[in-house]
Amino acid sequence: MNEKVITLPNRDEMLERLLKVSNDSHKQQNFYPILLKKAGQELVAQGVVLMLALAIHDYVEGMPPVMVNLMYMEAPDLIDALVIDAETAEEAKSFLQEAISATKK
């Protein structure tokens, strides 16, 4: 892994990109604000996955367990929306898949 550092989009661009993934009003009000706190931060691919995992964890609290799975199904699209560098996005998605696979063992 190359540990390439990327900078997340600024808040406005980040929200615009997230809305292209899903414009669901519940996510707009409850999930996206968690992610938007990280706007403009520098992260490596694993950091992007960790950021998403923590945001999903906070978002689904108190919801049916299936919501976790639904959110992780959308995670690759969220990575593509947030990570402009294609190589780093692929690395993040690969790391995410490894992490998901490891939890199923």
Summary of the structure (lengths in Angstrom):
residues: 105
radius of gyration: 13.1
end to end distance: 23.3
largest distance: 39.1
contacts: 285
relative contact order: 0.19
helix: 70%
strand: 4%
